[in-house]
């Protein structure tokens, strides 16, 4: 009952036009940044690590822009509950999708990697582009109501979500069944301190998820990067960039390093759109 009440309220709110939701976002930004001080220490700490040559003033400027974008991201996530396919097509435009579709037409399953950058939530629309099973692993939320809301949102246009603990078994099952799919992964989260693989990300050596590369090599999945760019408020492009169509022919670590390189390019070009509010470098050491 609690879920139904919250869902109905949020869905009604989501039906407001974007201009009205942007006013709410403006207020939310002021509340988050100036009143609550939302994770300000974490954000500035991350920025000081990623951009050591910046002054505190420069990083505070990026932090403000990030919180303003994050407020937009929150109302965009809310809008997902009711946004029409026609409006989503105008606001989330795929570029070079034919490169991925060529591999799909050849009968291959794919891996699409991206990061917590721009609006990654709207990637759920990928199923409408690929026309085949598209799925992503996710970490269930502790709050059952909001977890159900998140799953409902992400599966609205056909994307299937699977708990992270079942990702490996799901990949194995689809491969055994001969099911063609696109697996969407974001591996820029921070794994545990003793995670076996480490890589240099934004000048720091940190534990880094190697899953996408391992799965791509094991099942011979072509790997593509989704470059998300914010071109206006609540308007994005997603450029499909091939990393490799022959993963088993690459050296160990190369796919991961290419993914990191592409992520770093995006972050350095427009740092305010990266998710700085989570502790990316909590297990970091200086790069050698």
Beta strands, then each sheet from edge to edge (+ up, - down):
strand 1: 92-95
strand 2: 110-114
strand 3: 133-138
strand 4: 160-163
strand 5: 181-186
strand 6: 198-201
strand 7: 204-207
strand 8: 222-232
strand 9: 235-244
strand 10: 285-286
sheet 1: 1+ 9+ 8- 2- 5- 3- 4-
sheet 2: 6+ 7- 10+
end
